[in-house]
Amino acid sequence: MKEFLELNEKTWLLYEEANDELQSIFQDIDDICEYNSAKVMNAFFINHINESHFHSTTGYGYGDLGREAIENVYATIFKAESALVRNQFISGSHALCKTLFGLLRPHDLMLSITGLPYDTLHEVIGIVDNESSLKSFGISYDQIDLINDDFDYDQIEKYLKTHSVKLIEIQRSRGYATRKSLDIEKCEKVISLIKKVSPKTIVMIDNCYCEFVSKVEPIQIGADIVVGSLIKNLGGGFAQNGGYVVGKKELVQLVAEALTLPGEGSEVGPSLGANRQFLQGLFFAPSVVASALKTSVIASYMLKSLDFDVDPDPFESRSDIVETIRFGNEEDLIRYCEGIQAGSPIDSYVTPVPVDMPGYKDQVIMAAGAFVQGSSIELSCDGPIREPYIAYQQGGLTFDTAKIGVLKAVDKIIKEREGK
Ligand SMILES: *Cc1c(COP(=O)(O)O)cnc(C)c1O
């Protein structure tokens, strides 16, 4: 790499040390990748994926064989009754929005048990006023915060005994919060509690960033419906947009009718050339997720060595692909993002600056030079410009390319410290 990258000698030494120290972590990631790759291949075999599934429809999109096959593959992978995998979902946020609008009715109560939901859902729910929010349709919202990065089991039990809750949202990944992501074991424990106390309550999981990070997905532990983004893990970098919803048949059908129209539901929706990308992306997804994880792990190791607070710790087990780095000052946050940008395949020569973003309260700096706009399964790093100046780094289509971004970003900080 030295032939192509001009880095400070300290950066190289730190990189070599990180590589040596992290071998067993990389091995664990490879083991999970092997398992999930077999899971995907098995779903391709069972559903007889063939070349005709690459063809796609236009117009109404009736009888789209590829689209139907893809949805069967997703259902097989998630062990779900049904799946909706569509490019008509703009992204994960839209899939979450349609799921909530599809499942909730006026006078219903929605409860988040992972504290404040992801930023883009605030106006959807009505936490921030919007004339088109769930709240404007008379749907109420309440939340129970996490305690010590775990569910508040007692409070949840009490709440369910005294309220009629239609839907519970569990967001596994941290979003723009400073908390740990929720592993499958904790989710399983809380879902069995919910099912015991209030069996009719729908358990919905925001699974963004968590797919294929471990061997088990949330339907297997009792979730009713699971939602995610195709410009994250499962798109594998190939999907140009989209979202997925998997779960109980009647629930997925309600979401389909909210996405398209009552009476047509999942029967319509032209795939417009997306079928091959969805299949190829899914095929690559386990190894892309593994690359993203290794990229996060090496960033975690190197930044921790430079005395920044990182989460997760390099040696900690992970349930999503996100790494948070607490820079504590705006300059290092911006410097790091500039380095990530400089190490991106696309737009490497541009300088990212903090800007206002739709759906986000604070200004955000986003470093991403991606093949797909906003794709965060590709190496990307962003952070709201607010105390304590935390960067959220995720993605990396291949470890060998993504680590270049990390090396350039770390190098910027090391060079600044060295005064050159
Ligand atoms: C990214 C993310 C979303 C939104 O997905 P997009 O595809 O970016 O719209 C929702 N929830 C969580 C936890 C996320 O990380």
The ligand as an SDF file (V2000), in Angstrom:
LIG
                    3D

 15 15  0  0  0  0  0  0  0  0999 V2000
  -30.4300    4.2200    8.6800 C   0  0  0  0  0  0  0  0  0  0  0  0
  -31.4700    3.9340    9.6630 C   0  0  0  0  0  0  0  0  0  0  0  0
  -32.8080    4.1530    9.3490 C   0  0  0  0  0  0  0  0  0  0  0  0
  -33.2480    4.7350    8.0350 C   0  0  0  0  0  0  0  0  0  0  0  0
  -32.8230    4.0450    6.9030 O   0  0  0  0  0  0  0  0  0  0  0  0
  -32.5600    4.8540    5.5300 P   0  0  0  0  0  0  0  0  0  0  0  0
  -32.3790    3.7960    4.5160 O   0  0  0  0  0  0  0  0  0  0  0  0
  -31.3530    5.6990    5.7500 O   0  0  0  0  0  0  0  0  0  0  0  0
  -33.7760    5.6840    5.2990 O   0  0  0  0  0  0  0  0  0  0  0  0
  -33.7410    3.8480   10.3100 C   0  0  0  0  0  0  0  0  0  0  0  0
  -33.3830    3.3460   11.5050 N   0  0  0  0  0  0  0  0  0  0  0  0
  -32.1030    3.1250   11.8350 C   0  0  0  0  0  0  0  0  0  0  0  0
  -31.7740    2.5780   13.1740 C   0  0  0  0  0  0  0  0  0  0  0  0
  -31.1100    3.4180   10.9310 C   0  0  0  0  0  0  0  0  0  0  0  0
  -29.8350    3.1930   11.2490 O   0  0  0  0  0  0  0  0  0  0  0  0
  1  2  1  0
  2  3  1  0
  2 14  2  0
  3  4  1  0
  3 10  2  0
  4  5  1  0
  5  6  1  0
  6  7  2  0
  6  8  1  0
  6  9  1  0
 10 11  1  0
 11 12  2  0
 12 13  1  0
 12 14  1  0
 14 15  1  0
M  END
$$$$
